[in-house]
């Protein structure tokens, strides 16, 4: 059987889909698994031990230039690759128009997505031949993704399986990020996918000062469009805090893997850090920590969002009900590290 797994973006969502791929291949290693992913995130699936092949798309470029010759050529190439692959089953845990379109184009006889209300968009159900309900036990998105195991005769685990990203740090051993900081060091992540998730510069700078004062230097890592905020945190924190150089995803993974602790909001790199087994403190301001928290044995959560178990929904949004101060984050980090700071 050939399975097409469609999870195209983004960083955290792809990480939360790793356990589905791993569980399929662990129980049914004879199945051939192809993952469809957006070009910027290819490194997160190409080389994954449970993925046999990868199809790469660039829907952002296609949307910008929908009738250009290059877009038409790339779409034709995707259709050709899908026809050649001829999948028997498509799994679409993403549940949005772009992922459902790939499911439809595949021509697979079985195209399975999540049922409402677990998927985000209602109309994409027209692309599916069948749907599967999400988890009614754990509210975590990984648990809902794992419900898709039922399509290949596998019983989902009773608890969501933590993603394992340790394979990623072995991709390019030379991709070590160097800087003026000394070990042990902490990594702060100042960005997030939308403004409501972002901790203030003042709060992050105070966390950095407190960590540096305990003997742990701080590296502020940043991604696209985040350098200005990261620099502002470094400038406000002053001593013992350093701006990381630009990194790609493999370099970022190798930097996070060496950290004493990683602190950030609900953002993809926080989930990446947790998947590497690094002590990770996630601060939730506008999303449900029950649905989206990092999974792993060395994870802590501080939440300023509404503290209720979310209804089955494709959205993780939850209103902020209180501020989160640096003192609370530092206390939680100390507890996570066993009181050792």
Beta strands, then each sheet from edge to edge (+ up, - down):
strand 1: 2-6
strand 2: 32-38
strand 3: 53-57
strand 4: 89-92
strand 5: 110-114
strand 6: 130-132
strand 7: 185-189
strand 8: 217-221
strand 9: 241-243
strand 10: 261-265
strand 11: 280-284
strand 12: 299-303
sheet 1: 3+ 2+ 1+ 4+ 5+ 6+
sheet 2: 9+ 8+ 7+ 10+ 11+ 12+
end
